[in-house]
Amino acid sequence: MGCCLSDVPLGNGDGVGVVSTPDTEHFRTDHLLHNIGHRAVSGGVVTVSAQAAKFVLNFAAAAVLARLLSPKEFGLVGMVLGVTGLVGIFKELGLSTATVQRETITQQQVSNLFWINVAISGILAVFSLGLAPLVAWFYRDPRVAGIMLALSLTFLLTGSTVQHQALLTRQMRFRTLAVVDVTSILIGFATACVLAWFGFAYWALVAQQLVYATASLVLTWCASGWRPSMPKRKSGVRPMVNFGAHLTVADLIGRLSVNSDNILIGRFFGAVPLGLYTRANVLLARPLDQVLTPISAVLIPVLSRLHSDPERYRRTFLRAYDALALVTFPFAAMCLVLSQPLVLVVLGPRWTSVIPLFSAFALVAISSPLSAVSSWMFESQGRGRDQLHNHTLAGAVTVGAFWVGLRWGPHGMILALAFTSLVIRLPIVSYMAGRRGPVSTRDLWIGFFSNLPCWGAVYLTTTLAYMTVEHAAPIVQLLVCVPAGLGAGAALIFLFRRPRASASFAWNTVKSSLVRQWSGAA
């Protein structure tokens, strides 16, 4: 990249005064405003398709590795991931969101942000190396130190891809992001399976993390095509760093609350209970992530471009909110009823201790996903300070729930989280997100309660179906009960106006997008 571009403002949103050269295509966004709705839906279709592939891969990984490795081996790696997840917050410093959200940005600004990310990631890698003995002492297991040393390399690898991924997201190149992510997961999964088969135990899981990060780095750099310039002073990144600082502290607090359960269980109960806990969490969270991640990847940059059009912003967000509610409510209801056959089919009979934990996580899924959706408004509206306040309050509630439930073990911690998530954390997030901007707190609550009957209908129908096949094989139970539950959810959608309108809109837009994509391919 030539340094002569470093002071040229790019992508001002209205096309006025934009210098358009092949080099500036990484930064321009004015052309995206044309038919942005179609771009959003097209990106959503591509990303959801990729998430479907990732779901299959993650499902296969969970099933295969659960049969090759023991709960204790998952628990050992889970102990370290609980710590590295907290330390790793600082590798981005919220600067990827700043790159995506900002209306105008220059080559030199992104380059400076890149070098900041790399420098911080290197510091975190060194810090993690020094922290390894202390973490091993905390968990009272010397094997944790070696795992920590190996995983410290992931900080530098992932930190070097932050700005490249942010630029791909800014340009709504969702197809490229999807291919990179799916390919990286596949390579990491294959590596873990091979190593586990040859008896490398928990090192197979460590290698999975390292190989995934390496593959993602190489593929992202190749796909992006952007290369950083040397850092310079006075590039105008201070406001972006300040914005990112608020997001980083907010994310740290949020991640601390999310990872505190793994740390507490590993410290007070050991590797085996933590291994069971993490498998239950992954079994429920992975499918939800396959829905939330693509919508987030598409929605945040789209809403950022619509910040100056409040009505379009509100309409776009609420349609996405309703669509997610129509997915997460039936899913949570069916997981609660079918926890036993799901665990037996996916993980196998030696993981029966996961069943009560998985059932409890299904209660958390009633409110937790929609809390995450509401918080997307902070990022798309540039409300870093509000996000910090929200994460502080909601995080305190989460950590408090874990401490209260700790005396009853992992199961008690999940039940305490389920209760506080619904009656305390969701109201806090809805109030904080809706008190400013186009979407109000009232809008969020109307969306929640309008779709909540779908959960009850699916739960009741799935329970009745399960009672008829209670003594059948687990796979038969799933084949009978899942269609019954989905049928009840579909029937309820047609009975109520708002869910019906949301489902109709989602279907029509996806169908239109697919037709256009096929027409373009032809």
SULWO-V168211 format. One record per pair of residues at least 6 apart in sequence whose ideal C-beta (glycine too) atoms are under 7 Angstrom apart, sorted by the first residue. I is the first residue (numbers start at 1). J is the second residue. If there is no record, write none. Layout:
((I | J) (I | J))
//
This chain:
((1 | 23) (1 | 107) (1 | 227) (1 | 229) (2 | 23) (3 | 229) (5 | 23) (5 | 24) (5 | 107) (6 | 106) (6 | 107) (6 | 108) (6 | 229) (6 | 232) (6 | 235) (7 | 106) (7 | 108) (8 | 19) (8 | 106) (9 | 104) (9 | 106) (10 | 18) (10 | 24) (10 | 27) (10 | 28) (10 | 104) (10 | 105) (10 | 106) (11 | 18) (11 | 27) (11 | 28) (11 | 29) (11 | 30) (11 | 104) (11 | 105) (12 | 18) (12 | 30) (12 | 103) (12 | 104) (13 | 29) (13 | 30) (13 | 33) (13 | 103) (14 | 30) (15 | 30) (18 | 28) (18 | 30) (20 | 28) (26 | 167) (26 | 171) (26 | 226) (27 | 105) (29 | 170) (29 | 305) (32 | 39) (32 | 172) (32 | 305) (33 | 305) (36 | 302) (36 | 305) (38 | 513) (38 | 516) (39 | 172) (40 | 298) (40 | 302) (41 | 509) (41 | 510) (41 | 513) (42 | 513) (42 | 517) (43 | 172) (43 | 174) (43 | 298) (44 | 294) (44 | 295) (44 | 298) (45 | 510) (45 | 513) (45 | 514) (46 | 174) (46 | 175) (46 | 178) (47 | 174) (47 | 178) (47 | 294) (47 | 297) (47 | 298) (48 | 294) (50 | 178) (50 | 181) (50 | 182) (50 | 294) (51 | 290) (51 | 293) (51 | 294) (52 | 290) (53 | 182) (54 | 181) (54 | 182) (54 | 185) (54 | 290) (55 | 287) (55 | 290) (57 | 185) (57 | 186) (57 | 189) (58 | 286) (59 | 346) (61 | 189) (62 | 282) (62 | 283) (62 | 346) (62 | 347) (63 | 346) (64 | 193) (65 | 192) (65 | 193) (65 | 196) (66 | 279) (66 | 347) (66 | 348) (66 | 351) (67 | 348) (68 | 196) (68 | 197) (69 | 196) (69 | 201) (69 | 204) (71 | 272) (71 | 275) (71 | 276) (72 | 271) (72 | 272) (72 | 275) (73 | 201) (73 | 202) (73 | 205) (74 | 275) (74 | 278) (74 | 279) (75 | 266) (75 | 271) (75 | 272) (75 | 274) (75 | 275) (76 | 141) (76 | 143) (76 | 144) (76 | 147) (76 | 202) (76 | 271) (77 | 147) (77 | 202) (77 | 205) (77 | 206) (78 | 262) (78 | 266) (78 | 274) (78 | 275) (78 | 278) (79 | 139) (79 | 144) (79 | 266) (79 | 271) (79 | 274) (80 | 135) (80 | 144) (80 | 147) (80 | 148) (80 | 151) (82 | 259) (82 | 262) (82 | 263) (82 | 266) (83 | 135) (84 | 128) (84 | 151) (85 | 255) (85 | 259) (86 | 255) (86 | 256) (86 | 259) (87 | 124) (87 | 127) (87 | 128) (88 | 124) (88 | 155) (89 | 248) (89 | 251) (89 | 252) (89 | 255) (90 | 120) (90 | 124) (90 | 248) (91 | 117) (91 | 120) (91 | 121) (91 | 124) (91 | 155) (91 | 158) (91 | 159) (92 | 117) (92 | 162) (93 | 116) (93 | 117) (93 | 120) (93 | 244) (93 | 245) (93 | 248) (94 | 243) (94 | 244) (94 | 245) (94 | 247) (94 | 248) (94 | 251) (95 | 113) (95 | 116) (95 | 117) (95 | 162) (95 | 240) (95 | 244) (96 | 162) (96 | 163) (96 | 165) (96 | 166) (97 | 244) (97 | 247) (97 | 379) (98 | 240) (98 | 243) (98 | 244) (99 | 105) (99 | 110) (99 | 113) (99 | 163) (99 | 166) (99 | 167) (99 | 170) (100 | 166) (100 | 169) (100 | 170) (100 | 300) (100 | 301) (100 | 304) (101 | 304) (101 | 379) (101 | 380) (101 | 382) (102 | 240) (107 | 229) (108 | 229) (108 | 232) (108 | 235) (109 | 235) (109 | 236) (109 | 237) (109 | 240) (110 | 163) (110 | 167) (111 | 228) (111 | 229) (111 | 231) (112 | 231) (112 | 232) (112 | 235) (112 | 237) (113 | 163) (113 | 237) (113 | 240) (114 | 163) (114 | 228) (115 | 228) (115 | 231) (117 | 159) (117 | 162) (117 | 163) (118 | 159) (118 | 160) (120 | 159) (121 | 155) (121 | 156) (121 | 159) (121 | 160) (122 | 156) (124 | 155) (125 | 152) (125 | 153) (125 | 155) (125 | 156) (128 | 148) (128 | 152) (128 | 155) (129 | 149) (129 | 152) (131 | 148) (132 | 145) (132 | 148) (132 | 149) (133 | 145) (135 | 144) (135 | 145) (135 | 148) (136 | 142) (136 | 144) (136 | 145) (138 | 267) (139 | 266) (139 | 267) (141 | 271) (147 | 202) (147 | 206) (150 | 206) (150 | 210) (151 | 206) (151 | 209) (153 | 210) (154 | 209) (154 | 210) (154 | 213) (157 | 213) (157 | 214) (157 | 217) (158 | 213) (160 | 217) (161 | 216) (161 | 217) (161 | 220) (164 | 220) (164 | 221) (164 | 224) (164 | 226) (165 | 177) (165 | 220) (167 | 224) (167 | 226) (168 | 176) (168 | 177) (168 | 224) (169 | 177) (169 | 297) (169 | 301) (170 | 301) (172 | 301) (174 | 297) (174 | 298) (176 | 223) (177 | 297) (180 | 216) (180 | 219) (180 | 220) (180 | 223) (183 | 215) (183 | 219) (184 | 212) (184 | 215) (184 | 216) (184 | 219) (185 | 212) (187 | 211) (187 | 215) (188 | 208) (188 | 211) (188 | 212) (188 | 215) (189 | 208) (191 | 207) (191 | 208) (191 | 211) (192 | 204) (192 | 205) (192 | 207) (192 | 208) (195 | 203) (195 | 204) (195 | 207) (196 | 204) (243 | 382) (243 | 384) (246 | 384) (246 | 385) (246 | 387) (246 | 388) (247 | 384) (247 | 387) (249 | 388) (250 | 387) (250 | 388) (250 | 391) (253 | 391) (253 | 392) (253 | 395) (254 | 391) (254 | 395) (256 | 395) (257 | 395) (257 | 398) (257 | 399) (260 | 399) (260 | 402) (261 | 402) (261 | 413) (262 | 274) (262 | 278) (264 | 402) (264 | 406) (265 | 273) (265 | 274) (265 | 277) (265 | 410) (266 | 274) (268 | 406) (269 | 409) (269 | 410) (273 | 410) (276 | 353) (276 | 354) (276 | 357) (277 | 357) (277 | 410) (279 | 347) (279 | 351) (279 | 354) (280 | 354) (280 | 357) (280 | 358) (280 | 361) (281 | 361) (283 | 343) (283 | 346) (283 | 358) (284 | 335) (284 | 358) (284 | 361) (284 | 362) (284 | 365) (287 | 331) (288 | 328) (288 | 365) (288 | 369) (291 | 324) (291 | 327) (292 | 369) (292 | 372) (295 | 320) (295 | 324) (296 | 376) (299 | 320) (299 | 376) (300 | 376) (300 | 379) (300 | 380) (302 | 316) (303 | 313) (303 | 316) (303 | 317) (303 | 380) (304 | 380) (306 | 312) (306 | 313) (306 | 316) (307 | 313) (307 | 380) (307 | 381) (310 | 438) (313 | 438) (314 | 438) (314 | 439) (317 | 377) (317 | 439) (318 | 439) (318 | 443) (318 | 447) (319 | 502) (319 | 505) (321 | 373) (321 | 447) (322 | 447) (322 | 451) (322 | 498) (322 | 502) (323 | 502) (323 | 506) (324 | 369) (324 | 370) (324 | 373) (325 | 370) (325 | 447) (325 | 451) (326 | 451) (326 | 454) (326 | 493) (326 | 499) (326 | 502) (326 | 503) (328 | 365) (328 | 369) (328 | 370) (329 | 451) (329 | 452) (329 | 454) (329 | 455) (330 | 454) (330 | 458) (330 | 485) (330 | 486) (330 | 489) (331 | 365) (332 | 362) (332 | 365) (332 | 366) (332 | 455) (333 | 455) (333 | 458) (333 | 459) (333 | 462) (333 | 485) (334 | 458) (334 | 462) (334 | 482) (334 | 485) (335 | 342) (335 | 362) (335 | 365) (336 | 359) (336 | 362) (336 | 363) (336 | 459) (337 | 459) (337 | 462) (337 | 463) (337 | 466) (337 | 481) (338 | 462) (338 | 466) (338 | 477) (338 | 478) (338 | 481) (339 | 355) (339 | 358) (339 | 359) (339 | 362) (340 | 355) (341 | 474) (341 | 477) (341 | 478) (342 | 478) (343 | 351) (343 | 354) (343 | 355) (343 | 358) (344 | 474) (345 | 474) (345 | 475) (345 | 478) (347 | 354) (356 | 411) (357 | 410) (357 | 411) (357 | 414) (360 | 411) (360 | 414) (360 | 415) (360 | 418) (361 | 414) (363 | 418) (364 | 414) (364 | 417) (364 | 418) (364 | 421) (366 | 422) (366 | 455) (367 | 421) (367 | 422) (367 | 426) (368 | 421) (370 | 448) (371 | 421) (371 | 425) (371 | 426) (371 | 429) (374 | 429) (374 | 430) (374 | 433) (374 | 444) (375 | 387) (375 | 390) (375 | 429) (375 | 433) (377 | 433) (377 | 437) (377 | 439) (378 | 386) (378 | 387) (378 | 390) (378 | 433) (379 | 387) (381 | 437) (383 | 436) (386 | 432) (386 | 436) (389 | 432) (390 | 428) (390 | 429) (390 | 432) (393 | 428) (394 | 425) (394 | 428) (394 | 429) (397 | 420) (397 | 424) (397 | 425) (397 | 428) (398 | 417) (398 | 425) (401 | 416) (401 | 417) (401 | 420) (402 | 413) (402 | 416) (402 | 417) (404 | 416) (405 | 412) (405 | 413) (405 | 415) (405 | 416) (406 | 413) (430 | 441) (430 | 444) (430 | 445) (431 | 441) (433 | 444) (434 | 440) (434 | 441) (434 | 443) (434 | 444) (435 | 441) (450 | 496) (450 | 498) (450 | 499) (451 | 499) (453 | 492) (453 | 496) (454 | 489) (454 | 492) (454 | 493) (454 | 499) (457 | 488) (457 | 489) (457 | 492) (458 | 485) (458 | 488) (458 | 489) (461 | 484) (461 | 485) (461 | 488) (462 | 481) (462 | 484) (462 | 485) (465 | 480) (465 | 481) (465 | 484) (466 | 477) (466 | 481) (469 | 476) (469 | 477) (469 | 480) (469 | 481) (493 | 499) (493 | 500) (493 | 503) (494 | 500))
//
